[in-house]
């Protein structure tokens, strides 16, 4: 059975006091939230503080991005080994905001993914289509291209170490959300793509998350889909009670 995974992407939000309070409240509430795995991904500058706040709990620490290089003259970048040194278990790669706002291509995501796999990090690789692409019935083609480019050159054993997140770009931060039927259809397609590219067992074992305006009031119906194994949560993860309710919905 694929264990549910709920990941909170804090994006560029909070301050020092707020980050500590939010992480502490999530860690405290998670003890009774249920059987799902959970992780929080605060901004880089708050990783040590959040690591301290969740210490001793089952909440994992994650980062929102990383550099493809392990060290060197790359001003402003943060490497995978640095994230591991701070206690990170997960790293989000290829989020739509990185692709759309900062021009990250599938090739860039692939380089970061390969770098992450050289560490103990579990990459959460994001894929998703624009509204115009969905309306043009190009969703499957777009996702397939992103999977092929992002996972280029990876072996089945390497892909077993990753999580894939489907995040329709038109549903991120817009209040719009894919219907359970839409989410399930893309997740099923993703599983078929992995089976074709690698093998049925890998496809069956890979955790696939949905991301796109996930909230407590829609999480249960989304997470009930057979091929949706969890959620990559944006705005709703900035309130402890809301994020914990989404974790509870994974039960």
Secondary structure as UniProt FT lines:
FT   STRAND          5..9
FT   HELIX           16..30
FT   TURN            31..33
FT   STRAND          37..41
FT   HELIX           44..46
FT   HELIX           47..54
FT   TURN            55..56
FT   STRAND          60..63
FT   TURN            75..76
FT   HELIX           80..85
FT   TURN            86..87
FT   STRAND          90..93
FT   HELIX           96..102
FT   HELIX           106..117
FT   TURN            118..120
FT   STRAND          122..127
FT   HELIX           131..135
FT   TURN            136..137
FT   HELIX           139..150
FT   TURN            151..153
FT   HELIX           156..159
FT   TURN            160..161
FT   STRAND          163..166
FT   HELIX           169..171
FT   HELIX           180..197
FT   HELIX           200..205
FT   STRAND          208..211
FT   HELIX           216..223
FT   TURN            226..227
FT   STRAND          230..233
FT   HELIX           235..238
FT   HELIX           240..249
//
